[in-house]
């Protein structure tokens, strides 16, 4: 049974991001489609566990991003809200970057591709760009 914060976290994630699943068909040219479903599953599990363990950071980032976007849609310019949202997002991305490094160290170069695919699928807002 999930605890109350875990249930709220999952509901928040479900509301903010649609889960985009792709069939596991071998192709390196198509992002999101994997030739290594087992490695993708391991990466997805690692990312999900990290998100659950760091749920307060994820929830804060989502909440602040949602608020900054809402204010922008309403035509209310708030640099303060945008800056807070960006800082919270960077905190989450720093943790994911560390997790990615350890996953690659354990799984090798294929782990990098699997981690990036699963991160894009689970949390597209926290894509780690510019990493190799």
C-alpha positions in Angstrom: 0.0 0.0 0.0 1.3 3.4 -0.9 1.7 6.2 1.6 -0.3 9.4 1.3 2.7 11.4 -0.1 3.4 8.7 -2.7 -0.2 8.7 -3.9 -0.3 12.4 -4.2 3.1 12.3 -6.0 1.8 9.8 -8.5 -1.4 11.7 -9.1 0.6 14.9 -9.6 2.8 13.2 -12.1 -0.1 11.7 -13.9 -1.8 15.0 -14.2 1.2 16.9 -15.4 2.8 14.4 -17.8 1.2 11.8 -20.0 3.0 8.5 -20.0 4.2 8.0 -23.6 4.9 4.3 -24.1 6.5 3.0 -27.2 6.6 -0.5 -28.5 9.9 -2.2 -28.0 11.0 -2.5 -31.6 14.7 -2.5 -32.4 15.8 0.7 -34.0 18.5 3.2 -33.1 17.1 5.9 -35.4 13.9 6.3 -33.5 14.1 7.8 -30.1 12.0 6.1 -27.5 12.2 2.7 -29.2 14.6 0.3 -27.7 16.6 -2.7 -28.8 17.2 -3.5 -25.1 13.9 -3.7 -23.2 15.5 -5.2 -20.1 18.0 -2.4 -19.8 15.3 0.1 -20.4 13.3 -1.5 -17.7 16.2 -1.3 -15.3 16.7 2.4 -16.2 13.0 3.1 -15.7 13.1 1.4 -12.3 16.1 3.4 -11.2 14.5 6.6 -12.3 11.2 5.8 -10.7 12.9 4.8 -7.4 14.9 8.0 -7.5 11.7 10.1 -8.1 10.0 8.4 -5.2 12.9 8.9 -2.9 13.2 12.5 -3.9 9.5 13.1 -4.2 9.6 16.4 -2.3 12.1 17.9 -4.8 10.1 16.6 -7.8 6.8 17.8 -6.4 8.3 21.3 -5.6 9.7 21.5 -9.2 6.4 20.5 -10.8 4.4 22.8 -8.6 6.7 25.8 -9.3 6.9 25.0 -13.0 3.1 24.8 -13.2 2.7 28.1 -11.3 5.2 29.9 -13.6 3.5 28.5 -16.7 0.0 29.5 -15.3 1.2 33.0 -14.6 2.7 33.3 -18.1 -0.5 32.1 -19.7 -2.5 34.6 -17.7 -0.2 37.4 -19.0 1.4 38.1 -15.6 5.1 38.4 -16.0 6.9 37.0 -13.0 10.6 36.7 -13.2 10.7 35.6 -9.6 8.3 32.7 -10.2 10.3 31.7 -13.3 13.6 31.8 -11.5 12.3 29.7 -8.6 10.9 27.2 -11.1 14.2 27.0 -13.0 16.2 26.5 -9.8 13.9 23.7 -8.6 14.1 22.1 -12.0 17.9 22.3 -12.0 18.0 20.7 -8.5 16.0 17.7 -9.9 18.2 17.6 -13.0 21.4 17.5 -10.8 20.1 14.5 -9.0 19.1 12.8 -12.2 22.5 13.6 -13.7 24.2 11.9 -10.8 21.9 8.9 -11.1 22.7 8.7 -14.8 26.4 8.7 -14.2 26.2 5.9 -11.7 23.8 3.9 -14.0 26.3 4.3 -16.9 29.2 3.2 -14.7 27.3 0.0 -13.8 25.7 -0.8 -17.2 28.2 0.6 -19.7 27.6 2.8 -22.8 24.3 1.1 -23.6 23.1 2.2 -20.2 23.4 5.8 -21.3 21.0 5.3 -24.2 18.6 3.3 -22.0 18.6 5.9 -19.3 18.1 8.8 -21.7 15.2 7.0 -23.4 13.5 6.2 -20.1 14.0 9.7 -18.7 12.5 11.2 -21.9 9.6 8.8 -21.5 8.9 9.3 -17.8 9.9 12.9 -17.2 10.4 14.8 -20.5 10.5 18.1 -18.5 13.8 17.0 -16.9 15.6 15.9 -20.1 19.4 16.1 -19.5 20.7 17.8 -22.6 24.3 18.2 -23.6 25.5 15.0 -21.9 27.3 12.2 -23.5 
